[in-house]
Amino acid sequence: MQEVLPIVFVVDDDVSVRESLELLLRNEGWQVELFVSASDFLAYDPPVVPNCLVLDVSLPGLNGLELQRCIGSDRTEMPIIFITGHGDIPMTVQAMKAGAIEFLQKPFSDETMLNAIRGALQRSKHLLSRKNEIRELRSMYGQLTPREREVMALVAAGLPNKQVGSELGISEITVKAHRGSLMRKLNASSVADLVKIATRLRVTTSRTLDARAVVSESHRS
């Protein structure tokens, strides 16, 4: 299959900046989408591919920092590179605290911009990969029975099969059967894998904290 090209979004009301960036970025082989305002960008539904946003701070209507706040929780896989002709330190700090990866003062060199975008796209690719992995894990977790979920939480908390059975009021043999089934469904080859999956999914039950207390107490004795 042909590799999907990353997209660089540019939001700047200066036509000369948009045109120069479009030429520079297309020469690098990236897709480029240009927007005059924050509202135009918000109306666009981006495809799920590695991407980043080159965003001017001063925009008509909604400014760049306000746009950053609008998309902060919805587009976490979209790193932001701010550009400005009159940025100051408080503005830079505000943008960085909100998650921006670069804050470039105009005029900037082509190489400075390209390096920033390369880093942003690599970060986006990593974030999308993690997001897809979590989605797949949640799908597999959804196939577990309620009892298998209980067993998973207690095993991940560190309890041996016998104690899991005691907690749930079932036999050790039944625990082993549930444990084997859930590990197959989750493609987990070891307890260590199961613990990692439980951690990533934040799997817990009301019994999990009690189970951890039991394990902790047994270690002290």
C-alpha positions as CSV (number, residue, x, y, z in Angstrom):
1,M,0.0,0.0,0.0
2,Q,1.1,3.5,-0.7
3,E,2.3,5.4,2.3
4,V,-0.1,8.2,3.4
5,L,1.6,11.6,3.1
6,P,1.7,13.7,6.3
7,I,-0.3,16.9,6.3
8,V,0.9,20.3,7.4
9,F,-1.8,22.8,8.2
10,V,-1.0,26.5,7.9
11,V,-3.2,29.1,9.5
12,D,-2.0,32.7,8.7
13,D,-3.9,35.7,7.4
14,D,-0.8,36.9,5.5
15,V,-1.1,35.6,1.9
16,S,2.7,36.0,1.3
17,V,3.4,33.8,4.3
18,R,0.9,31.1,3.2
19,E,2.2,31.0,-0.3
20,S,5.9,30.8,0.7
21,L,5.2,28.1,3.2
22,E,3.1,26.1,0.7
23,L,5.9,26.1,-1.8
24,L,8.5,25.2,0.8
25,L,6.5,22.4,2.3
26,R,5.3,20.9,-0.9
27,N,8.9,20.7,-2.1
28,E,9.5,18.4,0.9
29,G,6.8,16.1,-0.3
30,W,4.2,16.9,2.4
31,Q,0.5,17.7,1.8
32,V,-0.3,21.3,2.7
33,E,-3.7,22.8,3.7
34,L,-3.9,26.6,4.0
35,F,-6.4,28.6,6.1
36,V,-6.9,32.4,6.5
37,S,-8.6,32.2,9.9
38,A,-9.1,30.0,12.9
39,S,-12.8,29.7,12.1
40,D,-11.9,28.3,8.6
41,F,-9.6,25.8,10.2
42,L,-12.1,24.7,12.8
43,A,-14.7,24.0,10.0
44,Y,-12.3,21.6,8.4
45,D,-12.4,17.9,9.4
46,P,-8.8,16.6,9.1
47,P,-8.1,13.0,8.0
48,V,-6.4,10.8,10.6
49,V,-2.8,10.9,9.3
50,P,0.4,12.3,10.8
51,N,0.1,16.1,10.8
52,C,1.0,19.3,12.5
53,L,-0.3,22.9,12.6
54,V,1.8,26.0,11.8
55,L,-0.2,28.7,13.5
56,D,0.1,32.5,13.4
57,V,-0.5,34.1,16.8
58,S,-2.2,37.2,15.5
59,L,-5.3,36.3,13.5
60,P,-8.6,38.0,12.7
61,G,-11.3,37.0,15.1
62,L,-10.1,34.0,17.1
63,N,-6.4,34.4,17.6
64,G,-3.8,31.6,17.6
65,L,-3.6,31.1,21.4
66,E,-7.4,30.9,21.5
67,L,-7.5,28.4,18.7
68,Q,-4.9,26.3,20.6
69,R,-7.2,26.2,23.6
70,C,-10.2,25.2,21.4
71,I,-8.4,22.2,19.9
72,G,-6.2,21.2,22.8
73,S,-8.3,18.2,24.0
74,D,-9.7,17.2,20.7
75,R,-6.6,17.1,18.5
76,T,-3.9,15.8,20.8
77,E,-2.1,14.2,17.9
78,M,-1.7,17.6,16.2
79,P,1.5,19.3,17.4
80,I,1.5,23.1,17.1
81,I,4.3,25.3,15.8
82,F,3.5,29.0,16.5
83,I,4.8,31.7,14.3
84,T,4.7,35.4,15.1
85,G,6.1,38.8,14.1
86,H,5.8,40.3,17.6
87,G,5.8,37.6,20.2
88,D,6.9,38.2,23.8
89,I,8.1,36.0,26.6
90,P,4.7,35.7,28.4
91,M,3.0,34.7,25.2
92,T,5.7,32.1,24.4
93,V,5.4,30.7,27.9
94,Q,1.6,30.5,27.6
95,A,1.8,28.7,24.3
96,M,4.4,26.2,25.5
97,K,2.5,25.4,28.7
98,A,-0.5,24.6,26.6
99,G,1.5,22.1,24.5
100,A,3.1,24.0,21.6
101,I,6.3,22.4,20.5
102,E,7.9,25.5,18.9
103,F,7.4,29.3,18.9
104,L,9.2,30.9,15.9
105,Q,9.8,34.6,15.5
106,K,9.3,35.9,11.9
107,P,11.3,36.1,9.8
108,F,12.6,32.5,10.3
109,S,14.9,30.5,8.0
110,D,13.5,27.7,5.8
111,E,15.7,25.2,7.6
112,T,14.4,26.3,11.1
113,M,10.8,25.8,9.9
114,L,11.6,22.4,8.2
115,N,13.4,21.1,11.3
116,A,10.4,22.1,13.5
117,I,7.9,20.4,11.2
118,R,10.0,17.2,10.9
119,G,10.0,16.9,14.7
120,A,6.3,17.7,14.9
121,L,5.3,15.1,12.3
122,Q,7.4,12.5,14.0
123,R,5.7,13.2,17.3
124,S,2.3,13.1,15.6
125,K,3.1,9.7,14.1
126,H,4.1,8.4,17.5
127,L,0.9,9.8,19.2
128,L,-1.3,8.3,16.5
129,S,0.4,4.9,16.8
130,R,-0.3,5.0,20.6
131,K,-3.9,6.1,20.0
132,N,-4.5,3.2,17.6
133,E,-2.9,0.7,20.1
134,I,-5.2,1.9,22.9
135,R,-8.2,1.6,20.5
136,E,-7.3,-2.0,19.7
137,L,-6.7,-2.9,23.3
138,R,-10.1,-1.4,24.3
139,S,-11.7,-3.5,21.5
140,M,-10.1,-6.7,22.8
141,Y,-11.0,-5.8,26.4
142,G,-14.6,-5.4,25.3
143,Q,-14.6,-9.1,24.4
144,L,-13.9,-10.2,28.0
145,T,-16.7,-11.4,30.2
146,P,-17.5,-9.6,33.5
147,R,-15.8,-12.4,35.4
148,E,-12.7,-12.3,33.2
149,R,-12.4,-8.6,33.8
150,E,-12.5,-9.2,37.6
151,V,-9.8,-11.9,37.3
152,M,-7.7,-9.7,35.1
153,A,-7.8,-6.8,37.6
154,L,-6.8,-9.0,40.5
155,V,-4.1,-10.9,38.6
156,A,-2.7,-7.5,37.4
157,A,-2.7,-6.4,41.0
158,G,-0.3,-9.2,41.8
159,L,-2.5,-11.8,43.4
160,P,-1.8,-15.5,42.7
161,N,-4.6,-17.7,41.4
162,K,-5.5,-19.1,44.8
163,Q,-6.0,-15.7,46.3
164,V,-7.9,-14.5,43.2
165,G,-10.2,-17.5,43.7
166,S,-10.7,-16.6,47.4
167,E,-11.5,-13.0,46.5
168,L,-14.1,-14.0,43.9
169,G,-15.5,-17.1,45.6
170,I,-14.5,-19.5,42.9
171,S,-12.0,-22.4,42.6
172,E,-8.4,-22.0,41.6
173,I,-9.0,-24.2,38.6
174,T,-11.8,-21.9,37.5
175,V,-9.5,-18.9,38.0
176,K,-6.9,-20.6,35.7
177,A,-9.5,-21.2,33.1
178,H,-10.6,-17.5,33.1
179,R,-7.0,-16.3,33.2
180,G,-6.1,-18.5,30.2
181,S,-9.2,-17.3,28.2
182,L,-8.7,-13.6,28.9
183,M,-5.0,-13.8,28.1
184,R,-5.8,-15.4,24.7
185,K,-8.4,-12.7,24.0
186,L,-5.9,-9.9,24.8
187,N,-2.9,-11.6,23.0
188,A,-1.0,-11.5,26.3
189,S,1.8,-14.1,26.5
190,S,2.7,-13.5,30.2
191,V,1.5,-11.9,33.4
192,A,3.9,-9.0,32.7
193,D,2.0,-8.4,29.4
194,L,-1.2,-8.5,31.3
195,V,0.0,-5.9,33.8
196,K,1.1,-3.6,31.0
197,I,-2.3,-3.9,29.3
198,A,-4.2,-3.3,32.5
199,T,-2.0,-0.2,33.2
200,R,-2.6,1.2,29.8
201,L,-6.3,0.6,30.0
202,R,-6.4,1.8,33.6
203,V,-8.2,-1.4,34.6
204,T,-9.4,-1.5,38.2
205,T,-12.2,-2.9,40.3
206,S,-13.4,-2.2,43.8
207,R,-11.5,-5.4,44.8
208,T,-8.2,-4.3,43.1
209,L,-7.1,-1.9,45.9
210,D,-7.9,-4.6,48.5
211,A,-5.9,-7.1,46.5
212,R,-2.9,-4.7,46.4
213,A,-3.2,-4.3,50.2
214,V,-3.1,-8.1,50.6
215,V,0.0,-8.4,48.4
216,S,1.7,-5.6,50.2
217,E,0.9,-7.1,53.6
218,S,2.2,-10.6,52.5
219,H,5.5,-8.9,51.4
220,R,5.9,-7.3,54.8
221,S,5.3,-10.5,56.7
